């Protein structure tokens, strides 16, 4: 009887893993197993999942910035490691937005600007931030992974998958040095792009320094009760 019960449990477990939709793709941080099917509500945005986590961990509720990274669609035979790198790259985009650096907040308007140059500026800020994260050992922590099958007509087999990662960043790692050097690195990158007028370069640099100061102060200065 015990053997039969054990076999039934194995069959049920196999059915769960093969169920369509979101499926686990490996261990989360700390060596525990990945998310179950019911835990994949975060794949589009952290949202309520993180709210619940904060309630369960009140002492760390304000410790992290949370981002979801979504990989490019990968053929079924692609390297999982490659997919996860793609998801992390996307998560850095979310981090830049979390820090308040967006096309909207940069407010780059007028004849000197186009949609392409505005996006170029955001991309340069991202690269400057990534450089400082690498130099200061500031890493995005992949907290959970979830892979989702996707029908893709461009793939010969007709199916690919998209890897989702729920990432978090310890705010304590974002030091004044990271902020200052990010702004400095951004200025150097701006000066290298001659397609931007000197006026546009100055606007971008001034606004980026202002926004960098804003996020650094909001994250680094202790909040008063």
trRosetta pair geometry for C-beta under 8 A, 3 or more apart (Angstrom, degrees):
i j d omega theta_ij theta_ji phi_ij phi_ji
1 4 5.7 -55 -150 35 31 111
1 5 6.4 33 152 -20 65 105
2 5 5.7 -53 -151 34 32 113
2 6 6.5 35 151 -22 64 105
3 6 5.7 -55 -152 33 32 114
3 7 6.6 34 151 -20 65 103
4 7 5.7 -53 -151 33 34 112
4 8 6.5 36 152 -20 66 103
5 8 5.7 -53 -151 34 33 112
5 9 6.6 34 152 -20 64 104
6 9 5.7 -54 -153 33 33 112
6 10 6.7 34 150 -20 64 103
7 10 5.7 -54 -153 33 34 113
7 11 6.6 35 151 -20 66 104
8 11 5.7 -53 -151 34 34 113
8 12 6.5 32 153 -17 66 105
9 12 5.8 -54 -149 37 33 111
9 13 6.3 34 153 -21 65 106
10 13 5.7 -55 -149 35 31 112
10 14 6.4 32 154 -20 65 105
11 14 5.8 -55 -150 35 31 111
11 15 6.5 32 152 -20 64 105
12 15 5.6 -54 -151 34 33 113
12 16 6.6 36 152 -23 65 103
13 16 5.7 -52 -153 30 34 113
13 17 6.7 30 153 -17 65 104
14 17 5.9 -55 -150 36 33 109
14 18 6.3 15 158 -6 67 113
15 18 6.1 -68 -144 46 29 100
15 19 6.7 54 152 -54 63 89
16 19 5.8 -32 -159 -11 33 117
16 36 7.8 -36 172 -154 129 94
16 37 6.7 -133 -172 -18 91 124
17 23 6.6 73 -165 -150 56 118
17 24 7.7 -66 -126 40 82 96
19 23 7.2 161 66 -86 74 100
19 37 6.2 -10 76 -91 137 148
20 149 6.9 -80 -153 45 75 131
21 37 7.0 72 92 -148 116 107
21 40 7.7 163 145 70 102 154
21 148 6.7 -33 -180 -135 45 89
21 149 7.5 -75 -72 35 9 94
22 35 7.9 -29 147 97 123 116
22 37 5.9 137 81 -141 93 65
22 40 3.6 135 144 162 166 178
22 43 6.5 -149 -104 -40 133 149
22 146 5.1 -5 -165 179 109 118
22 147 7.5 142 -154 76 58 38
22 148 5.2 -33 -96 -90 63 91
22 164 7.9 -40 -129 32 108 132
23 37 7.1 -15 -98 -91 50 83
23 146 7.3 144 68 -161 30 71
23 147 5.7 -32 68 69 82 87
23 148 7.5 147 19 -91 71 42
23 149 7.7 40 9 -22 115 92
24 33 6.9 11 -174 163 160 91
24 34 3.4 145 -158 88 111 124
24 35 5.8 -180 -96 60 96 54
24 36 7.1 -28 -49 -93 120 27
24 145 7.1 86 -161 89 63 84
24 146 6.6 -53 -104 -111 43 63
24 147 7.5 39 141 23 12 87
25 34 6.2 138 43 -115 42 171
25 80 6.5 -178 172 -146 116 125
25 145 4.8 -92 65 129 97 118
25 146 6.6 142 7 -134 102 14
25 147 3.9 88 -56 -16 132 113
25 163 6.4 -93 64 -126 169 97
26 34 5.5 90 72 -55 33 128
26 80 7.2 121 -35 162 136 146
26 145 5.4 12 55 60 92 146
27 31 5.8 -17 177 -150 145 29
27 32 6.3 146 -159 77 93 34
27 33 6.0 -77 -111 -117 71 29
27 34 6.0 -124 -104 -49 18 75
28 32 5.5 -18 55 71 97 89
28 33 7.3 33 9 108 88 23
28 34 5.6 128 -38 -109 83 51
28 35 7.2 75 -54 -39 127 72
28 142 7.5 -142 -148 125 65 79
28 143 5.9 10 -167 160 113 45
28 144 4.8 -23 -107 -98 124 56
28 145 6.7 -169 -89 7 70 77
29 141 5.9 11 -73 175 159 98
29 142 6.3 152 -50 83 102 61
29 143 5.5 -57 13 -120 118 43
34 144 6.5 111 -155 -158 73 77
34 145 5.5 -62 -129 61 123 85
34 146 7.1 155 170 -79 119 61
35 39 3.6 -134 -167 89 108 125
35 40 5.8 140 116 -67 137 70
35 144 4.9 49 -38 -167 113 127
35 145 7.5 -168 10 66 96 42
35 146 5.6 -31 51 -76 125 107
36 39 5.1 93 53 2 67 107
37 40 6.4 -49 -168 1 38 116
38 41 7.9 -8 166 -27 51 98
39 42 7.6 -17 158 9 67 103
39 49 7.6 92 -169 -127 72 126
39 144 7.2 -117 135 -161 121 154
39 146 7.9 -158 97 -81 85 131
40 43 5.2 9 175 -31 86 115
40 146 4.7 139 -120 -149 105 157
40 148 7.8 131 -177 -73 144 106
40 164 7.6 99 -155 69 97 142
41 47 7.4 -94 133 76 98 123
41 48 7.0 -30 121 64 134 106
41 49 5.8 165 80 -57 99 112
42 45 7.0 -103 -162 89 59 32
42 46 5.5 11 -150 -125 108 37
42 47 6.6 -167 -117 43 69 90
42 49 4.0 -54 -70 19 113 156
42 50 7.4 101 -118 -31 126 82
42 68 6.4 -174 152 -89 86 122
42 144 7.3 84 66 69 138 136
42 146 8.0 137 68 8 88 143
42 164 7.9 159 101 146 78 130
42 166 5.2 25 121 -90 139 130
43 68 6.6 126 -169 -156 28 137
43 70 7.7 84 175 -94 81 102
43 146 5.5 -95 -88 81 112 136
43 148 6.8 81 -167 -37 159 134
43 164 4.2 -5 -141 -177 93 172
44 47 7.9 20 81 -9 84 130
44 68 6.8 95 130 98 12 168
45 68 5.8 -128 -109 7 28 137
46 49 5.9 -117 -176 63 57 100
46 50 4.1 20 162 -20 113 129
46 66 4.2 85 -99 122 160 127
46 67 7.2 -68 -39 -90 119 11
46 68 6.0 -166 -47 -39 69 97
46 166 6.6 112 -102 -144 83 103
47 50 6.7 129 68 23 25 93
47 51 7.1 -46 150 -6 46 106
48 51 5.0 -54 -145 37 42 118
48 52 6.2 43 157 -21 72 100
49 52 6.0 -57 -157 34 28 108
49 53 6.6 29 147 -19 63 106
49 166 7.5 -79 109 -128 144 151
50 53 5.2 -50 -146 35 39 116
50 54 6.3 44 153 -23 67 101
50 66 4.8 -154 -104 32 148 170
51 54 5.8 -53 -152 32 30 113
51 55 6.7 30 151 -19 62 104
52 55 5.7 -53 -152 33 35 112
52 56 6.4 27 153 -13 67 108
53 56 5.9 -63 -150 41 31 106
53 57 6.1 -13 163 20 69 111
54 57 6.4 -77 -135 60 25 80
54 58 7.3 67 164 -97 63 45
54 60 7.8 -131 -127 92 60 67
54 61 3.9 75 -161 -136 94 90
54 62 8.0 66 -139 -50 117 49
55 58 7.0 5 -157 -69 29 82
55 61 7.6 65 -59 -105 28 120
57 60 4.5 -28 145 49 115 103
57 61 6.4 166 96 -64 73 65
58 61 5.4 -14 -144 -31 38 120
60 63 4.3 -42 -166 4 76 135
60 64 7.2 32 160 -10 98 97
62 171 7.7 -35 145 14 71 148
63 170 6.3 -29 160 -135 93 72
63 171 6.3 -156 -180 20 40 100
63 172 7.4 -25 -159 -16 83 102
64 141 8.0 -79 -131 45 128 124
64 168 4.1 -5 -173 -175 138 115
64 169 6.3 134 -157 62 77 40
64 170 6.1 -46 -99 -92 75 43
64 171 6.7 -160 -106 -21 21 86
65 95 6.7 94 119 -126 136 81
65 98 5.2 113 -170 150 128 153
65 168 6.7 153 76 -158 44 62
65 169 4.7 -14 56 56 98 99
65 171 6.2 107 -23 -72 92 86
66 143 8.0 -35 -129 10 96 144
66 166 6.9 -10 -167 -177 102 88
66 167 7.1 152 -156 86 52 52
66 168 5.1 -24 -99 -100 68 84
67 91 4.5 122 112 -160 124 86
67 94 3.6 142 -149 102 120 133
67 95 5.6 -71 -46 -58 156 71
67 98 6.5 -104 -74 -31 107 137
67 140 7.3 -58 52 -141 120 127
67 166 7.9 163 86 -159 40 46
67 167 4.9 -19 67 67 87 102
67 168 7.6 163 21 -88 68 35
67 169 7.5 26 4 -8 109 104
68 91 6.9 -137 116 -105 18 89
68 94 6.6 135 50 -73 51 168
68 164 6.4 -15 -171 -168 101 99
68 165 7.1 156 -158 80 53 49
68 166 5.9 -26 -103 -104 73 61
68 167 7.3 163 -98 20 20 81
69 87 3.9 108 119 165 105 72
69 88 5.4 62 150 -86 172 22
69 89 7.2 121 -159 52 127 41
69 90 4.3 134 -155 76 80 92
69 91 3.0 -59 -64 -47 116 94
69 92 7.8 40 -101 -4 123 56
69 94 6.8 -129 -77 10 69 128
69 140 7.8 74 -30 148 139 155
69 164 7.2 154 81 -158 52 49
69 165 4.6 -8 57 58 100 101
69 167 5.7 41 -8 -10 111 124
70 87 6.0 -30 -141 -125 3 82
70 90 5.3 -82 49 113 57 163
70 162 6.2 3 -172 171 92 116
70 163 7.6 157 -156 84 44 50
70 164 5.6 -13 -104 -105 71 75
71 74 6.2 -9 128 -29 130 112
71 83 4.5 19 -146 -170 171 74
71 84 7.0 -58 -72 -75 130 21
71 86 3.8 78 -140 93 86 114
71 87 4.2 -50 -54 -56 82 81
71 90 6.9 -147 -81 2 31 133
71 162 5.7 179 65 -161 86 63
71 163 4.1 39 5 50 134 89
71 164 7.5 -119 6 -64 83 36
71 165 7.9 76 -37 -8 91 98
72 83 7.9 -128 56 -129 67 67
72 86 5.0 -91 13 -174 84 146
72 162 7.7 -124 123 -122 18 84
73 150 5.7 -100 -127 79 110 144
73 152 5.4 144 166 -95 144 145
73 155 7.8 -124 141 -38 116 123
73 160 4.6 77 171 105 97 142
73 161 7.5 153 -155 75 65 21
73 162 5.5 -46 -100 -77 61 91
74 78 3.9 -109 180 49 110 150
74 82 7.1 138 -121 96 134 104
74 83 4.7 -64 -34 -92 157 109
74 86 7.5 170 -61 32 112 153
74 160 5.6 167 78 -178 37 106
74 161 5.8 -30 63 66 93 72
74 162 7.1 146 13 -92 83 38
74 163 6.9 18 7 -12 133 100
75 78 5.0 119 60 -33 71 100
75 155 5.2 161 -110 -130 86 122
75 157 7.5 106 -158 28 93 112
75 160 5.4 -68 -99 -115 32 101
76 155 7.5 111 -9 172 85 147
76 157 6.2 -50 13 66 128 148
76 159 6.2 42 -54 98 121 89
76 160 6.2 -134 -46 -121 66 46
76 161 6.4 85 -103 -7 63 101
78 82 5.8 -100 167 69 102 127
78 83 6.1 109 111 -51 120 101
79 82 4.0 88 73 1 102 106
79 83 7.0 -168 96 -7 56 81
80 83 5.5 -52 -152 35 38 114
80 84 6.3 35 152 -18 68 105
80 163 7.2 125 -154 -88 70 145
81 84 5.8 -56 -148 37 31 109
81 85 6.5 35 152 -21 64 103
82 85 5.7 -51 -150 33 32 112
82 86 6.6 35 150 -20 63 104
83 86 5.6 -56 -155 35 33 114
83 87 6.5 33 149 -19 66 104
83 147 7.7 35 137 -108 153 108
83 161 7.5 -5 -126 96 154 97
83 162 7.9 172 -160 -158 117 30
83 163 3.9 106 149 -2 116 140
84 87 5.4 -47 -146 35 38 113
84 88 6.4 40 153 -20 66 102
84 142 7.1 1 -167 -106 115 160
84 145 7.0 -38 -107 -117 111 128
84 163 5.8 -85 -75 136 57 153
84 165 6.4 88 -144 -60 79 135
85 88 5.7 -52 -148 35 33 111
85 89 6.5 39 151 -24 64 102
86 89 5.7 -49 -151 30 32 114
86 90 6.7 30 151 -15 62 104
86 163 7.1 108 67 54 103 113
87 90 5.7 -57 -155 38 34 111
87 91 6.4 39 147 -26 66 104
87 163 5.0 -95 -46 103 133 98
87 164 6.5 158 -133 -133 134 19
87 165 4.2 116 137 5 135 112
88 91 5.2 -49 -148 31 37 117
88 92 6.9 45 151 -25 64 94
88 140 5.9 164 -149 68 97 137
88 142 7.1 -69 -86 -71 104 111
88 165 6.5 -10 -68 58 65 156
88 167 6.9 110 -120 -78 71 145
89 92 5.9 -46 -160 22 34 112
89 93 7.6 41 142 -18 59 95
90 93 5.5 -42 -165 23 45 117
90 94 7.1 43 142 -15 66 99
91 94 5.3 -50 -157 35 44 115
91 95 6.5 50 144 -25 69 99
91 140 5.6 119 113 -167 135 163
91 165 6.3 -61 -53 82 135 111
91 167 4.5 60 -162 20 152 148
92 95 5.2 -45 -148 30 40 117
92 96 6.6 46 152 -22 66 97
92 126 6.0 102 135 -161 109 105
92 129 7.3 163 -173 96 106 118
92 130 6.1 22 -159 -82 151 104
92 140 7.1 -118 -72 -39 75 142
93 96 5.9 -51 -155 30 32 112
93 97 6.7 28 149 -13 63 106
93 126 6.6 -11 -95 -114 57 141
94 97 5.6 -56 -151 40 36 111
94 98 6.2 42 149 -25 68 104
94 167 8.0 139 68 57 131 118
95 98 5.4 -51 -146 33 34 115
95 99 6.5 31 154 -17 65 104
95 129 7.4 -173 109 137 117 147
95 140 7.2 -117 -57 -87 139 119
95 169 6.4 64 -118 -14 122 150
96 99 5.9 -59 -154 37 30 109
96 101 4.9 -71 176 69 85 112
96 102 7.8 133 127 -72 90 60
96 122 6.8 113 143 -173 145 90
96 125 6.2 117 -145 107 125 108
96 126 5.0 -57 -64 -91 148 86
96 129 6.3 179 -91 26 92 158
97 100 7.7 65 178 -63 35 14
97 101 7.0 -102 -89 64 30 62
97 102 5.5 53 -125 -76 78 103
99 129 7.7 -179 20 -113 162 150
99 211 7.7 94 135 150 88 102
99 212 7.9 13 159 -112 122 56
99 215 4.4 32 -167 -135 81 165
100 105 5.5 -151 170 171 78 177
100 211 5.4 -156 109 -167 107 106
100 214 6.3 -69 81 96 158 121
100 215 5.2 -170 27 -67 115 111
101 105 6.6 -117 -125 73 23 126
101 106 7.0 47 -162 -59 65 99
101 122 6.6 149 140 -131 97 81
101 125 5.2 -138 166 132 150 156
101 208 7.0 37 -126 -129 116 80
101 211 5.6 126 -88 129 76 143
101 212 7.8 26 -72 -69 118 70
101 215 7.8 -58 -33 -23 89 145
102 105 4.8 85 49 14 83 98
102 106 6.8 -146 87 -9 39 89
102 122 7.0 19 -141 -111 31 129
103 106 6.0 -57 -145 35 26 112
103 108 7.4 -83 -158 34 67 100
103 118 4.9 62 -133 156 105 123
103 119 6.9 -21 -81 -75 121 59
103 122 6.2 -57 -61 -48 74 134
104 107 7.4 18 163 -64 37 62
105 211 6.1 100 137 -108 122 137
106 118 7.0 160 79 -153 137 91
106 121 6.4 132 -167 112 165 137
106 122 7.3 -125 -24 -71 147 86
106 204 7.0 7 -169 -128 121 69
106 207 5.2 99 -154 128 65 141
106 208 7.2 6 -120 -69 100 71
106 211 7.3 -60 -89 -25 63 151
107 207 6.4 -161 52 -131 90 145
108 112 7.9 -92 178 91 93 96
108 113 4.7 154 140 -107 96 154
108 117 7.6 -120 133 109 141 98
108 118 5.3 175 70 -107 125 93
108 121 6.6 110 -22 23 163 163
108 200 7.3 62 -160 -152 115 87
108 203 6.1 121 -120 125 86 124
108 204 6.3 18 -97 -85 131 81
108 207 7.1 -140 -65 32 86 161
109 113 6.1 -107 -128 48 13 139
110 113 5.9 82 61 16 65 101
112 117 7.9 -101 141 97 67 158
112 196 7.4 63 171 -157 104 71
112 197 5.1 -95 -136 33 116 123
112 199 5.7 -132 -83 89 160 108
112 200 4.0 -163 155 -70 129 109
112 203 7.4 129 86 20 143 144
113 117 5.5 -136 -144 77 62 120
113 118 5.8 61 -175 -57 113 94
113 200 6.4 155 -68 -127 78 118
114 117 4.9 89 48 11 78 97
114 118 7.0 -139 90 -6 39 87
115 118 5.8 -56 -148 35 30 113
115 119 6.4 26 156 -14 65 108
116 119 6.0 -59 -151 40 29 107
116 120 6.2 37 149 -26 64 107
117 120 5.1 -46 -145 32 38 121
117 121 6.6 45 154 -25 64 98
117 195 7.0 -147 -101 117 112 110
117 196 6.2 135 -155 -90 127 93
117 200 7.1 -23 156 178 144 146
118 121 5.8 -50 -156 28 32 113
118 122 6.9 29 149 -14 63 102
119 122 5.7 -51 -151 36 39 111
119 123 6.3 41 150 -20 67 106
120 123 5.6 -57 -152 37 31 114
120 124 6.4 32 152 -21 66 104
120 193 7.0 136 152 -145 134 164
121 124 5.7 -52 -148 33 32 111
121 125 6.6 32 152 -19 64 102
121 190 7.3 30 -123 -102 84 101
121 204 5.1 -130 -133 -138 132 130
121 208 7.8 -142 175 -64 107 122
122 125 5.7 -52 -152 34 34 111
122 126 6.5 39 149 -22 64 104
123 126 5.5 -51 -150 33 34 116
123 127 6.5 33 153 -17 65 103
124 127 5.7 -51 -148 36 35 111
124 128 6.4 36 152 -19 65 104
124 186 6.0 107 130 -143 97 76
124 189 4.3 172 -164 122 114 136
124 190 6.3 121 135 -66 159 67
124 193 7.5 -95 -76 -21 146 138
125 128 5.7 -54 -149 36 33 112
125 129 6.3 33 153 -19 66 106
125 182 7.6 51 -164 168 73 103
125 186 5.2 18 -105 -115 65 127
125 208 6.0 -158 -98 -132 120 126
126 129 5.8 -57 -149 37 29 110
126 130 6.3 31 154 -21 65 107
127 130 5.6 -50 -143 35 32 113
127 131 6.5 39 155 -24 63 102
127 185 7.9 -134 109 140 77 118
127 189 6.5 131 80 -106 121 160
128 131 5.8 -51 -153 29 31 115
128 132 6.8 22 153 -10 63 105
128 182 5.0 110 132 -161 103 65
128 183 7.7 112 145 -61 145 12
128 185 3.7 157 -144 102 100 110
128 186 4.1 -85 -14 -63 170 71
128 189 6.0 -124 -62 -3 107 137
129 132 6.0 -61 -153 41 33 105
129 133 6.2 37 151 -23 68 106
129 182 5.0 31 -92 -135 63 125
130 133 5.5 -52 -145 35 32 115
130 134 6.4 33 156 -19 65 104
131 134 6.0 -58 -155 35 28 109
131 135 6.4 20 153 -14 65 110
131 182 7.9 154 62 -109 91 67
131 185 5.7 -166 66 -162 138 162
132 135 5.6 -55 -140 41 36 109
132 136 5.8 10 166 2 70 114
132 138 7.3 11 121 27 74 130
132 178 4.9 129 150 -147 127 72
132 181 5.0 144 -106 96 124 111
132 182 4.8 -84 4 -70 152 82
132 185 6.6 -155 -43 4 103 148
133 136 6.5 -70 -137 52 22 92
133 138 4.1 -96 -143 71 72 102
133 139 7.2 125 170 -76 105 35
133 178 7.3 58 -77 -145 53 121
134 137 7.7 23 -176 -73 26 35
134 138 7.9 -63 -33 44 22 75
135 181 7.6 -83 70 124 142 153
136 173 7.2 140 127 176 113 91
136 175 6.9 -149 -163 29 149 114
136 177 6.9 151 -96 99 137 111
136 178 5.3 -84 18 -84 165 102
137 173 7.9 -112 99 -152 68 121
138 169 7.2 38 172 -155 96 111
138 173 4.4 143 -122 148 93 125
138 174 6.8 80 -136 -76 145 58
138 178 6.4 51 -32 -112 152 146
139 169 7.9 -168 100 -118 36 82
139 173 7.9 -94 27 -172 52 170
140 167 4.3 -1 174 -171 113 132
140 168 7.4 140 -164 62 69 25
140 169 5.6 -50 -110 -74 64 93
141 167 6.3 138 68 -161 47 69
141 168 5.0 -31 63 65 105 78
141 169 6.8 164 11 -84 87 39
141 170 7.3 62 -14 -25 130 87
142 145 6.5 24 167 -61 119 92
142 165 4.9 -56 -136 -165 102 123
142 166 7.4 103 -163 68 57 48
142 167 5.6 -38 -97 -97 51 79
143 165 8.0 123 40 176 61 78
143 166 4.9 -59 64 100 102 94
143 167 6.5 158 3 -115 87 21
143 168 5.3 48 -39 -1 125 107
144 165 7.2 162 84 -156 51 51
144 166 4.3 18 49 38 94 116
145 163 6.7 -24 -163 -170 100 97
145 164 7.1 143 -162 82 50 57
145 165 5.5 -19 -104 -103 70 74
145 166 7.8 -137 -66 18 30 75
146 163 7.7 147 81 -161 41 53
146 164 4.6 -20 67 65 89 107
146 165 7.9 176 25 -79 67 32
146 166 7.8 45 2 -18 105 97
147 161 5.1 18 -180 170 107 129
147 162 7.1 159 -155 80 61 41
147 163 5.2 -28 -101 -104 81 66
147 164 7.2 -179 -85 19 29 75
148 161 6.4 157 78 -159 38 79
148 162 5.2 -18 61 60 93 90
148 164 6.6 39 -6 -12 107 113
149 159 6.0 -12 -170 -173 102 115
149 160 7.7 150 -158 87 56 32
149 161 5.3 -47 -101 -100 45 86
150 159 7.0 145 77 -161 42 65
150 160 5.3 -28 69 74 95 78
150 161 6.1 142 13 -115 87 27
150 162 5.2 54 -24 -14 136 102
151 158 6.5 -21 -150 163 79 78
151 159 5.9 -45 -108 -104 49 70
152 155 4.4 57 93 7 110 110
152 158 7.1 155 62 -180 56 29
152 159 6.4 103 26 -142 83 18
152 160 4.1 3 12 9 144 111
153 158 7.0 3 -107 -129 43 66
155 158 6.3 -133 87 -29 89 9
155 159 6.5 -89 86 56 135 23
155 160 4.8 152 -30 -52 156 103
169 173 6.8 -105 177 50 87 123
169 174 7.5 62 144 -41 119 108
170 173 4.9 87 82 -10 93 105
171 174 5.8 -52 -165 25 52 112
171 219 5.1 -145 -165 -165 112 107
173 178 7.5 62 140 -33 68 159
174 178 5.4 -113 -152 73 53 143
174 179 6.8 68 171 -52 89 92
174 216 7.2 -146 145 -117 106 70
174 219 5.5 -1 85 122 133 147
174 220 6.8 -121 103 -66 90 98
175 178 4.9 109 54 3 70 98
175 179 7.2 -132 102 -1 43 87
175 220 7.2 91 -142 -111 33 130
176 179 5.6 -56 -150 38 36 113
176 180 6.1 31 156 -17 70 108
176 216 6.2 88 -113 -176 60 130
176 220 6.2 114 -62 -167 78 170
177 180 6.0 -54 -140 39 29 106
177 181 6.0 17 165 -8 65 113
178 181 6.3 -64 -141 45 22 102
178 182 6.1 28 158 -26 61 110
179 182 5.8 -58 -150 31 25 113
179 183 6.7 20 156 -14 62 105
179 212 5.4 145 -171 170 90 100
179 213 7.5 111 163 -89 130 37
179 215 7.3 -174 -120 84 118 90
179 216 3.7 31 -112 -87 164 134
179 220 7.6 -91 -21 -23 143 142
180 183 5.9 -59 -155 37 31 108
180 184 6.3 28 150 -17 67 108
180 212 7.9 135 -85 141 30 132
180 216 8.0 56 -42 -96 64 165
181 184 5.3 -49 -141 40 38 114
181 185 6.0 41 157 -21 68 105
182 185 5.8 -54 -144 38 28 110
182 186 6.3 33 154 -23 62 106
182 212 6.2 -177 88 -132 110 134
183 186 5.6 -52 -147 33 30 115
183 187 6.6 34 153 -22 62 102
183 208 6.1 160 -130 126 81 99
183 209 4.9 82 -158 -104 133 72
183 212 4.5 -151 -70 56 112 169
183 213 8.0 32 -69 -43 152 73
184 187 5.8 -53 -155 31 32 112
184 188 6.8 31 150 -17 64 103
185 188 5.7 -53 -152 34 36 111
185 189 6.5 34 152 -18 66 105
186 189 5.7 -57 -150 37 33 111
186 190 6.3 37 152 -23 66 105
186 205 7.1 159 114 -117 98 69
186 208 5.2 -126 123 146 152 156
186 212 7.9 -168 17 -54 146 141
187 190 5.7 -52 -149 32 32 114
187 191 6.5 32 155 -20 64 105
187 205 4.8 61 -110 -128 89 117
187 208 7.7 -169 -62 75 73 133
187 209 7.9 25 -61 -58 113 107
188 191 5.8 -56 -151 33 31 111
188 192 6.9 34 151 -24 62 104
189 192 5.7 -55 -157 27 36 114
189 193 7.2 26 152 -17 65 104
190 193 6.2 -66 -160 31 36 105
190 196 6.7 -60 -171 65 81 155
190 201 5.0 135 152 -145 112 87
190 204 5.5 177 -125 93 141 129
190 205 5.7 -144 55 -64 163 95
191 201 6.4 80 -88 -158 54 139
193 196 5.1 54 106 7 104 107
193 201 7.8 169 69 -94 90 103
196 200 4.3 -127 -172 93 92 123
196 201 5.0 119 120 -61 120 81
196 204 7.2 -32 -169 -1 153 141
197 200 4.5 96 53 7 79 102
197 201 6.9 -138 95 -6 41 86
198 201 5.5 -50 -146 34 33 115
198 202 6.4 33 155 -18 65 104
199 202 5.9 -56 -151 35 29 108
199 203 6.4 31 151 -20 64 106
200 203 5.6 -52 -147 35 33 113
200 204 6.3 31 156 -18 66 107
201 204 5.9 -59 -150 37 28 109
201 205 6.2 22 157 -15 66 110
202 205 5.9 -57 -142 40 30 108
202 206 6.0 27 161 -18 67 110
203 206 6.1 -59 -144 39 24 107
203 207 6.2 15 161 -12 62 113
204 207 6.1 -62 -145 41 25 105
204 208 6.0 23 159 -19 64 112
205 208 5.8 -58 -143 38 26 109
205 209 6.3 25 159 -18 64 106
206 209 6.0 -57 -150 36 27 108
206 210 6.4 29 152 -20 63 108
207 210 5.5 -54 -150 35 34 115
207 211 6.3 26 156 -13 67 108
208 211 5.9 -58 -145 42 31 106
208 212 6.0 33 155 -22 66 108
209 212 5.6 -52 -141 37 30 112
209 213 6.3 34 157 -21 63 105
210 213 5.9 -56 -153 34 27 111
210 214 6.5 28 149 -22 61 107
211 214 5.3 -50 -148 32 36 117
211 215 6.5 26 158 -12 68 101
212 215 6.2 -56 -146 39 31 100
212 216 6.1 28 157 -18 65 111
213 216 5.9 -58 -142 40 27 109
213 217 6.2 25 160 -18 64 110
214 217 6.1 -60 -148 37 24 106
214 218 6.3 17 158 -15 63 111
215 218 5.7 -57 -142 40 34 108
215 219 6.0 17 164 -7 69 113
216 219 6.3 -67 -143 46 26 99
216 220 5.3 -8 173 7 67 126
217 220 6.5 -64 -115 50 20 91
217 221 5.1 2 -169 -4 64 123
218 221 7.2 -25 -89 38 12 96
